């Protein structure tokens, strides 16, 4: 990326290590599929700046995308896409919002291996927590008293096991899960569908401040972004993407929590559900998930057992004594790690794994063979499953 000392409307945007990534996130017609297609042809996004318009067109980029890249290259701060990046960068400086991009070492590793991981995350709070092993808790905004208590108690118990609770800061189950973790003395991660500087919902403004002070709030939407209905389904893929598994506490059959559960399955995560009364309409979503193969959960031990012993607490009452066990992934390259992340403990077909990882079949089979030789994967009726 070229550097310049020319005067800019936003000081140091071009010199900032994050400026180009903010600009990429603003590019028109540059969604997840196009990004993936580019990285199959170029080793890194920065190389887009080394090619002329004809080559960029041959790479499959739209005219609007190429026009914006040309504007960045000549440092045309009046171009609307560059100006938008300018504004975002200025707002981050003004609000003290931290920026985490895919180029940063502390970008959450699990998000690197979903097909539509965000290029940029905007963060308020302790960004180091994003690297912790996480379990998502989601459920109805209109949860019953029992559902709220389940969310609080499971969040506290998971914290005692060394697991970081992640949720979406919505009313109902989300808020109860965040509060349950904090009240038990553990940090929590809130993934939101608006700017980290704009508390939403308003009723959770105090809880939001607690999370910012004792945990972390993260969003793919830059500071100043208001909450919109269309943002929340996209927010859900980050909750599931950050997490080793998703626990659904209470959910109706049309609940957004079922979207999160589906995304978790597509990303190779585990799905857990708490059963309820057959007379409770908010239990029907959980029962549906259980019929579809989600793990029925009665205690936090059910979750830890399903995760295959990744976490064990030497003294569950003392979070400082919790030991996190990780699989032996040293020496694996990024492709094998992506396949391992996509696998669950139930057999998955190679077609499903190709779809989740984006790998062609021959590369997938090579990776599966290497993982099998490492003792991390085994073949099973219906496909392959994780064993380590």
Secondary structure as GFF3:
##gff-version 3
##sequence-region A 1 388
A	DSSP	alpha_helix	19	26	.	.	.	ID=ss1
A	DSSP	alpha_helix	32	39	.	.	.	ID=ss2
A	DSSP	three_ten_helix	45	50	.	.	.	ID=ss3
A	DSSP	alpha_helix	53	58	.	.	.	ID=ss4
A	DSSP	alpha_helix	63	73	.	.	.	ID=ss5
A	DSSP	alpha_helix	80	95	.	.	.	ID=ss6
A	DSSP	beta_strand	98	101	.	.	.	ID=ss7
A	DSSP	alpha_helix	109	112	.	.	.	ID=ss8
A	DSSP	beta_strand	120	125	.	.	.	ID=ss9
A	DSSP	three_ten_helix	127	131	.	.	.	ID=ss10
A	DSSP	beta_strand	134	138	.	.	.	ID=ss11
A	DSSP	alpha_helix	145	160	.	.	.	ID=ss12
A	DSSP	beta_strand	164	167	.	.	.	ID=ss13
A	DSSP	alpha_helix	173	183	.	.	.	ID=ss14
A	DSSP	beta_strand	188	191	.	.	.	ID=ss15
A	DSSP	three_ten_helix	202	204	.	.	.	ID=ss16
A	DSSP	alpha_helix	205	214	.	.	.	ID=ss17
A	DSSP	beta_strand	216	219	.	.	.	ID=ss18
A	DSSP	alpha_helix	229	242	.	.	.	ID=ss19
A	DSSP	beta_strand	245	248	.	.	.	ID=ss20
A	DSSP	alpha_helix	256	266	.	.	.	ID=ss21
A	DSSP	beta_strand	270	273	.	.	.	ID=ss22
A	DSSP	three_ten_helix	281	283	.	.	.	ID=ss23
A	DSSP	alpha_helix	284	291	.	.	.	ID=ss24
A	DSSP	beta_strand	295	296	.	.	.	ID=ss25
A	DSSP	alpha_helix	300	306	.	.	.	ID=ss26
A	DSSP	beta_strand	311	313	.	.	.	ID=ss27
A	DSSP	three_ten_helix	319	321	.	.	.	ID=ss28
A	DSSP	beta_strand	322	324	.	.	.	ID=ss29
A	DSSP	alpha_helix	334	342	.	.	.	ID=ss30
A	DSSP	alpha_helix	350	357	.	.	.	ID=ss31
A	DSSP	alpha_helix	361	373	.	.	.	ID=ss32
A	DSSP	beta_strand	377	380	.	.	.	ID=ss33
A	DSSP	beta_strand	383	386	.	.	.	ID=ss34
###
